Amino acid sequence: MKNNIWFYLAVILGSSLSLTGCGGDDDDEADVGSDGPQTNVMPTQPELGDAVAGRDVFRFATFGNEFFWTDAVRLQEGILATDFTPLDLLRLGLSVDFDALDIVTQNALRAELATDLSPANAPMLNDVNTTLQLISANAVIGLAPKDTNGDGAIDVATGDKTGATCALCHTIADRAVFNMPGGGSIGSRLDGRAPHTLDFGGLVALGTNSRAFYPVLQLALDATGGATLGRSPEGLTEDSTEADADAYLTNKTFYPRGMFDDTVDGNGDPMHNMPLFRQDLAFPFGSEGALSTLDNFSNLVYTALLDPTNVTSPGGRAFVTTLGGAAAGNEVVNDYLEVLAETGVTGFPYIEASPPADPAAAGTEDFPLGVRVDNTMLINMNAYLVSLEAPPGADDDVEAVERGRQLFRTVGCTGCHNVDQSRFVPPFIVAMETIFPGDDPDVLLARRTPPLNPTLNTPGNIVENPVNIFDDKMAVVNASIRGLERGTGLPLLLDLARKPVFLHDNSVTSLDDLLDPASGATAPHPFFLPDTAQRADMIEFLGSLDTD
């Protein structure tokens, strides 16, 4: 890994920020109000290709990871072993694209959905063979079947394989046909929307070899004296069983619904699924602000997260050891190789990707694990994600929305956020001491390859000091990889009325709780409105936000 690991230092000199948070502006500022922070930093605009082609990349491209999900995780084997029915699929938070089904299947499902859903009255919905039929029809959003046996037809019941796509964590159905309370739905695709009820951990555990996800699970390493970092008080090891891995993945306090662990560092730091519409307004990428372009974000997902066996490649090992240090990084990779051998996984890595023409580019942001999937397809997907419109806001109480808007402008929120959501998100990083004043990290690794900061983490888990889970996401992977400070990027303030939890770690269960000073001055995002009526107005305003 090169010492200049994707060191594209953002030019932040000249920025003028009033980062005081809600209730923190001075009196003159409060009288006048502000529409957002003043900054001279312009985010990197995505390179755009063909949006129509990009739609198919987003929905269906796997770049070979169907071999990981079918032969390593053994998802299809688990579906059959557990008689995983369409109703189970919906309970897991997966959704069905009704438009992908033929009219006969549509009519049959409509008829059964109108019943009490019992096996007697809804036999298709209670039959694992219907699940395989839905997957084969490309109707299970985010699970893409591939004609891997080369017979010219797709049928996962007769040997074809199933992979995972970006749509898995960034598309929902519109509920036009059916909605499973607390789960998925059936209807037309709404691409770019975050599936807040998707049980990704449960999906991995459905496979008969969830240990194949080893570097993305929460681990306990000899290199750290057996310590573990994440929501669980205990970490897994190379000696952990399939039952142990499943217990972690299916424990919803350790791996909650609506979350996805997006690092291969052995830390248990899942983050809430993000929306991927209007990506021309987003910057940087990842809640920790580690990536500077949309296509680089997508490439990292494909080359590391949807096929983590790629960390066993030379470039993958270099990536993990640069981020986590030689001792811990090599232990993660070596233990993973042991797990793969013990569970009979061969032929990896499966990702279809190429090294750079110039070997010096390996280890940069464009090629973090030394390879990149088809760049034309990435650029096409950029165009599609930019073209996706944001959902309309909810504006049931116009007067409350206007009062909330003025509060937003005057109490300090615009030190970080724009009022007008059709403007790009302010591109700076909010430092940890600002976003989480209670952060008091231990030094886990004092020196890393510049410009990376030392590995820092404030001890805590879901049992002891759960508030400290907030900084787990920034412990290893953070904006220092771009030469910036450890902290958080700013999110799109869109589709908030549909959002059931807030902050990247799911730690706040409502906007009212987010703004309530009962959380305490050292809590994450400590910017509050003590007055309940003002909080109600602010909530109405936030729920009304869209790009129109």
C-alpha positions in Angstrom: 0.0 0.0 0.0 1.4 3.4 -1.0 2.1 5.9 1.7 -0.1 8.4 -0.2 -3.1 6.3 0.3 -5.7 8.2 -1.6 -4.4 11.4 -0.1 -6.4 14.0 -2.0 -6.3 16.7 0.6 -9.4 18.9 0.5 -8.8 22.6 0.2 -10.6 23.8 3.3 -8.7 27.0 3.8 -10.9 30.0 3.3 -14.0 28.2 4.6 -16.0 30.2 7.1 -18.1 28.1 9.4 -20.4 28.9 12.3 -20.4 25.5 13.8 -22.3 26.1 17.0 -25.3 23.9 16.5 -28.9 24.5 17.6 -29.1 27.2 20.2 -25.5 28.3 19.7 -25.5 31.4 17.4 -24.8 34.8 18.9 -27.7 37.3 19.3 -27.0 39.2 16.1 -27.0 36.0 14.0 -30.1 34.8 15.7 -32.0 38.0 14.8 -31.0 37.8 11.1 -30.8 34.1 10.6 -28.8 32.1 8.0 -29.6 29.9 5.1 -26.6 27.7 5.6 -22.9 27.7 6.3 -20.6 29.8 4.1 -17.9 27.7 2.5 -15.6 28.1 -0.5 -15.2 24.3 -0.8 -16.9 22.8 -3.9 -17.6 19.1 -3.8 -16.4 16.8 -6.5 -19.2 16.4 -9.0 -19.7 12.8 -10.2 -18.6 11.9 -13.7 -21.7 10.9 -15.6 -22.4 8.2 -18.1 -25.6 6.7 -19.4 -28.4 6.8 -16.8 -30.5 4.1 -18.5 -27.6 1.7 -18.5 -26.8 2.8 -14.9 -30.2 1.7 -13.8 -29.4 -1.9 -14.7 -26.1 -1.6 -13.0 -27.7 -0.4 -9.8 -30.5 -3.0 -9.8 -28.8 -6.1 -11.2 -24.9 -5.9 -11.4 -23.0 -8.2 -9.1 -19.6 -8.3 -10.8 -19.3 -12.0 -9.9 -20.4 -11.9 -6.3 -23.1 -14.4 -7.0 -20.3 -17.0 -6.4 -19.6 -15.5 -3.0 -23.3 -15.4 -2.0 -24.1 -18.9 -3.4 -20.9 -20.9 -2.9 -19.3 -19.2 0.1 -22.3 -17.8 2.2 -24.5 -20.5 0.7 -27.6 -18.4 0.7 -29.6 -20.6 -1.6 -28.7 -23.6 0.4 -30.0 -21.9 3.5 -33.2 -20.9 1.8 -33.9 -24.5 1.0 -32.8 -25.8 4.4 -35.1 -23.5 6.3 -38.1 -23.7 3.9 -37.7 -19.9 3.6 -41.1 -18.8 2.2 -42.1 -15.5 0.6 -43.7 -14.5 3.8 -40.4 -15.1 5.6 -38.7 -13.1 2.9 -41.0 -10.1 3.7 -40.6 -10.5 7.4 -36.8 -10.3 6.9 -37.3 -6.8 5.3 -36.8 -7.9 1.7 -39.2 -6.4 -0.9 -40.7 -7.8 -4.1 -40.8 -6.0 -7.4 -44.3 -6.8 -8.5 -43.7 -5.4 -12.0 -41.0 -8.1 -12.7 -43.6 -10.9 -12.4 -45.8 -12.3 -15.2 -49.5 -11.6 -15.0 -50.4 -15.2 -13.9 -48.1 -14.9 -10.9 -49.3 -11.4 -10.1 -52.9 -12.5 -10.1 -52.2 -15.5 -7.9 -50.3 -13.5 -5.4 -53.0 -10.8 -5.2 -55.6 -13.5 -4.5 -53.5 -15.0 -1.7 -52.6 -11.6 -0.2 -56.3 -11.0 0.2 -56.6 -14.0 2.6 -55.5 -14.6 6.1 -52.1 -15.7 4.7 -52.4 -19.2 6.2 -50.9 -22.2 4.4 -54.3 -23.4 3.6 -55.4 -20.1 2.0 -52.1 -18.8 0.7 -50.1 -21.9 -0.4 -47.8 -20.0 -2.8 -46.8 -17.5 -0.1 -46.0 -20.3 2.3 -43.9 -22.3 -0.2 -40.1 -22.1 -0.5 -40.4 -22.9 -4.2 -42.2 -19.6 -4.7 -39.3 -17.9 -3.1 -37.0 -19.5 -5.7 -39.4 -18.5 -8.4 -39.4 -14.9 -7.2 -35.6 -14.8 -7.1 -35.3 -16.3 -10.6 -37.7 -13.7 -11.9 -35.4 -10.9 -10.6 -38.2 -9.8 -8.4 -36.6 -9.9 -5.0 -35.1 -6.5 -4.8 -31.3 -6.6 -4.3 -30.8 -10.3 -5.0 -29.9 -10.8 -8.6 -29.9 -14.3 -10.2 -27.3 -15.1 -12.9 -27.3 -17.7 -15.6 -24.1 -19.4 -14.2 -24.8 -22.8 -15.7 -25.0 -21.3 -19.2 -28.2 -22.9 -20.3 -29.7 -19.6 -21.6 -32.4 -19.5 -18.8 -32.3 -18.3 -15.2 -33.6 -20.7 -12.6 -31.9 -20.8 -9.2 -33.7 -24.1 -8.5 -31.7 -25.8 -11.2 -28.1 -24.6 -10.6 -28.0 -20.9 -11.3 -26.6 -18.6 -8.6 -27.7 -15.5 -6.8 -25.7 -12.4 -6.0 -26.2 -9.1 -4.2 -26.6 -5.6 -5.8 -26.6 -2.0 -4.6 -30.4 -2.1 -4.6 -30.4 -4.4 -1.6 -29.7 -1.6 0.8 -30.9 1.4 -1.3 -34.3 0.5 -2.8 -37.8 -0.2 -1.4 -41.1 -1.1 -3.0 -44.0 1.3 -2.9 -46.3 -0.9 -0.9 -49.0 -0.7 -3.6 -49.7 -4.4 -3.4 -48.8 -5.4 0.1 -46.8 -4.2 3.2 -45.5 -6.5 5.9 -45.5 -4.5 9.2 -42.0 -4.1 10.3 -40.7 -5.8 7.2 -40.6 -5.5 3.4 -43.3 -4.8 0.9 -44.6 -5.7 -2.6 -45.1 -3.1 -5.3 -43.1 -1.1 -7.8 -39.5 -0.2 -7.2 -38.5 3.1 -5.6 -34.8 3.2 -6.2 -32.6 5.3 -4.0 -34.7 5.0 -0.9 -33.2 3.5 2.2 -34.9 0.2 3.4 -35.2 1.0 7.1 -36.5 -2.5 8.0 -34.1 -4.6 6.1 -32.5 -7.3 8.4 -29.1 -7.6 6.6 -27.6 -9.5 9.5 -30.5 -12.0 9.3 -30.0 -12.3 5.5 -26.3 -13.3 6.0 -27.3 -15.7 8.8 -29.8 -17.3 6.5 -26.9 -18.7 4.5 -25.5 -22.0 5.9 -22.0 -20.5 6.1 -22.3 -17.0 7.5 -18.7 -17.3 8.7 -17.8 -16.5 5.1 -18.5 -12.8 6.1 -15.8 -13.1 8.8 -13.9 -9.8 8.3 -17.1 -7.8 8.3 -18.2 -9.4 11.7 -17.2 -8.1 15.1 -14.0 -9.9 16.0 -11.7 -10.3 19.0 -8.1 -10.3 18.0 -4.9 -11.6 19.7 -3.2 -8.5 18.4 -5.4 -6.4 20.6 -5.2 -8.6 23.6 -8.6 -10.2 22.9 -10.3 -6.8 23.0 -13.2 -6.2 20.6 -14.7 -3.0 19.2 -18.4 -2.8 18.5 -21.9 -3.1 19.8 -21.5 -6.6 21.3 -19.5 -7.1 24.5 -17.7 -10.1 23.0 -16.1 -10.6 19.6 -15.9 -13.6 17.4 -12.7 -15.5 16.5 -11.6 -18.0 13.9 -12.7 -20.7 16.3 -16.3 -19.4 16.6 -18.9 -21.7 15.2 -21.6 -21.1 12.6 -24.1 -20.8 15.5 -21.9 -18.2 17.1 -21.8 -16.1 14.0 -25.5 -16.5 13.5 -26.2 -15.5 17.1 -24.3 -12.2 16.5 -26.0 -11.5 13.1 -29.5 -12.2 14.4 -29.2 -10.3 17.6 -30.9 -7.0 16.8 -29.1 -5.1 19.5 -25.8 -6.1 17.9 -26.9 -5.9 14.2 -30.1 -3.9 14.1 -32.5 -3.7 11.2 -31.9 -1.1 8.6 -28.1 -1.3 9.1 -25.1 -2.5 7.1 -21.6 -2.9 8.4 -19.5 -1.3 5.6 -16.0 -2.0 6.8 -13.8 -5.1 6.6 -11.8 -4.2 9.7 -13.2 -6.8 12.1 -15.1 -4.1 14.1 -18.8 -4.4 14.7 -19.8 -0.9 13.5 -22.9 -1.2 11.3 -24.4 2.1 10.1 -27.9 2.9 9.0 -28.6 2.5 5.3 -28.3 5.7 3.4 -30.5 7.1 0.6 -28.8 7.2 -2.8 -31.1 9.6 -4.7 -29.8 13.0 -5.9 -26.2 12.0 -5.4 -25.1 15.2 -7.1 -26.0 16.9 -3.8 -24.0 14.5 -1.6 -20.4 14.8 -0.5 -18.3 13.2 0.9 -19.3 9.5 0.8 -19.7 7.3 3.8 -20.9 8.7 7.2 -17.2 9.0 8.2 -16.4 11.1 5.1 -13.7 8.7 3.8 -14.4 8.8 0.1 -14.4 11.7 -2.3 -16.3 10.4 -5.3 -19.5 8.4 -5.8 -18.0 5.9 -8.1 -15.1 5.2 -5.7 -17.7 4.6 -3.0 -19.5 2.1 -5.3 -16.3 0.4 -6.3 -15.3 -0.1 -2.6 -18.7 -1.7 -1.9 -18.3 -4.1 -4.8 -14.6 -5.0 -4.3 -14.7 -5.3 -0.5 -18.2 -5.5 1.1 -20.3 -7.6 -1.3 -17.4 -10.1 -1.7 -15.1 -9.7 1.3 -13.0 -12.7 0.2 -11.1 -10.0 -1.8 -9.3 -9.0 1.3 -7.3 -12.2 1.0 -5.7 -10.9 -2.3 -2.4 -9.0 -2.1 -4.2 -5.7 -2.6 -6.9 -6.6 -0.1 -4.3 -7.6 2.6 -2.4 -4.3 2.0 -5.7 -2.4 2.4 -6.6 -4.1 5.7 -3.0 -3.9 7.2 -2.7 -0.2 6.2 -5.9 0.6 7.9 -5.7 -1.7 10.9 -1.9 -2.0 11.4 0.2 -5.0 10.4 -0.4 -7.2 13.4 -4.2 -6.8 13.5 -4.6 -6.6 9.8 -2.6 -9.7 9.0 -4.4 -11.6 11.8 -7.8 -10.7 10.3 -6.8 -11.9 6.9 -5.0 -15.1 8.1 -7.8 -16.1 10.4 -10.3 -15.5 7.5 -8.2 -17.8 5.3 -8.4 -20.4 8.0 -12.2 -20.0 8.3 -12.6 -20.3 4.5 -10.5 -23.4 4.4 -12.3 -25.0 7.3 -15.7 -24.3 5.7 -14.7 -25.6 2.3 -14.8 -22.3 0.4 -12.6 -22.3 -2.7 -12.0 -20.3 -5.9 -12.0 -16.9 -4.2 -11.8 -14.0 -4.6 -14.8 -13.9 -6.9 -15.0 -10.3 -7.8 -14.6 -9.4 -11.5 -12.3 -6.5 -11.3 -9.0 -5.3 -12.9 -5.8 -3.8 -11.5 -4.8 -0.3 -12.6 -2.7 0.2 -15.8 -0.2 2.0 -13.6 0.7 -0.2 -10.7 1.5 2.9 -8.6 -2.3 3.6 -8.5 -2.9 0.4 -6.4 -3.9 1.5 -2.9 -5.3 4.9 -4.0 -8.9 5.8 -3.6 -9.7 4.6 -7.1 -8.1 1.2 -6.4 -8.3 0.8 -2.6 -7.9 -3.0 -2.7 -5.7 -2.9 -5.9 -8.6 -3.5 -8.3 -11.6 -1.7 -9.8 -14.8 -3.0 -11.4 -15.8 -1.9 -14.8 -15.5 1.9 -14.7 -18.0 2.6 -17.5 -20.6 0.7 -15.4 -19.7 2.8 -12.4 -20.0 6.0 -14.3 -23.3 4.9 -15.7 -24.6 4.2 -12.2 -23.4 7.6 -11.2 -25.7 9.1 -13.8 -28.7 7.0 -12.6 -28.2 7.9 -8.9 -27.9 11.6 -9.8 -31.1 11.4 -11.8 -33.2 9.8 -9.0 -35.5 12.4 -7.6 -35.8 12.9 -3.9 -39.2 12.0 -2.3 -41.6 14.8 -1.7 -41.7 16.2 1.8 -44.6 16.1 4.1 -46.2 19.5 4.7 -49.5 18.8 6.4 -49.1 21.8 8.8 -47.9 24.8 6.7 -47.8 27.2 9.6 -45.8 24.8 11.8 -43.4 24.2 8.9 -42.8 28.0 8.5 -42.2 28.4 12.2 -39.8 25.5 12.1 -38.0 26.9 9.1 -37.4 30.2 11.0 -36.2 28.3 14.0 -33.8 26.2 11.8 -32.4 29.5 10.4 -31.9 31.3 13.7 -31.0 28.8 16.4 -27.8 27.5 14.9 -28.7 24.6 12.7 -27.4 26.4 9.7 -23.9 26.4 11.1 -23.8 22.9 9.5 -27.0 22.4 7.4 -28.6 24.2 4.5 -32.2 25.4 4.6 -32.5 24.7 0.8 -32.0 21.0 0.3 -31.6 21.5 -3.5 -28.1 22.9 -2.7 -25.3 20.5 -2.3 -24.6 19.3 1.3 -21.9 21.4 3.0 -18.8 19.3 2.2 -16.8 19.7 5.4 -16.2 17.2 8.1 -17.7 17.9 11.5 -15.0 17.1 14.1 -15.7 14.5 16.8 -15.4 17.0 19.6 -18.2 19.0 18.1 -20.6 16.2 17.0 -19.8 14.1 20.1 -18.5 16.2 23.0 -18.5 13.1 25.3 -15.9 11.4 23.0 -12.9 10.4 25.1 -11.0 7.9 23.0 -8.3 5.5 24.0 -5.4 5.2 21.5 -5.6 1.7 20.0 -2.9 2.1 17.4 -0.5 5.1 17.9 1.0 5.2 14.4 -0.5 4.5 11.0 0.6 5.3 7.5 0.2 9.1 6.9 -2.2 10.8 6.4 -4.1 8.3 8.6 -4.6 9.4 12.2 -4.0 7.1 15.1 -6.7 4.5 15.7 -8.9 6.0 18.4 -12.0 4.6 20.1 -14.1 5.5 23.2 -14.8 2.3 25.0 -18.4 1.1 25.1 -20.9 -1.4 23.8 -24.6 -2.0 23.9 -24.4 -3.2 27.5 -21.8 -0.8 29.0 -21.7 2.9 28.0 -23.8 2.4 24.8 -23.6 6.1 24.0 -20.0 5.5 23.0 -21.0 3.2 20.1 -21.3 6.5 18.1 -17.6 6.8 17.5 -17.0 3.1 16.5 -17.6 4.0 12.9 -14.8 6.5 12.9 -12.2 4.4 14.8 -10.4 2.8 11.9 -12.0 4.2 8.7 -12.4 8.0 8.8 -11.8 11.2 6.9 -8.1 11.2 7.9 -7.7 8.8 4.9 -8.2 12.0 2.8 -5.9 14.1 5.1 -8.8 15.5 7.1 -9.9 15.3 10.7 -11.7 12.4 12.3 -15.4 13.2 12.4 -18.6 12.9 10.4 -19.8 14.0 7.0 -23.2 15.7 6.7 -26.2 13.8 5.4 -28.9 14.7 3.0 -31.9 16.1 5.1 -34.4 14.3 2.8 -37.0 11.6 3.3 -36.9 12.3 7.0 -40.6 11.8 7.7 -40.2 8.1 6.8 -37.1 7.6 8.9 -37.7 5.6 12.1 -34.3 6.2 13.7 -31.6 8.9 13.6 -27.8 9.2 13.6 -25.7 6.6 11.8 -25.7 4.2 14.8 -29.5 4.1 15.2 -29.1 5.5 18.7 -32.0 8.0 18.5 -35.5 6.8 18.0 -37.2 10.0 16.9 -36.6 13.5 15.9 -38.1 14.7 19.1 -35.5 12.7 21.1 -32.7 14.0 18.8 -33.7 17.6 19.7 -34.5 17.0 23.4 -31.9 18.2 25.9 -32.6 15.2 28.1 -29.9 13.5 26.1 -27.3 15.6 27.8 -24.7 18.1 26.7 -22.1 15.3 26.0 -24.3 13.1 23.9 -23.9 12.8 20.1 -25.4 15.7 18.2 -25.9 17.8 21.3 -27.9 20.6 19.6 -31.3 20.9 21.3 -34.5 22.8 21.6 -35.8 22.8 25.2 -39.3 24.0 24.3 -41.6 21.1 23.3 -43.7 23.3 21.0 -40.6 24.5 19.2 -39.4 20.9 18.8 -42.8 20.0 17.2 -42.4 22.9 14.7 -38.9 21.9 13.9 -40.0 18.3 13.3 -42.7 19.5 11.0 -40.1 21.5 9.0 -37.6 18.7 8.8 -40.3 16.3 7.6 -41.3 18.8 4.9 -37.9 19.0 3.3 -37.4 18.1 -0.3 -35.6 19.5 -3.4 -38.5 21.4 -5.0 
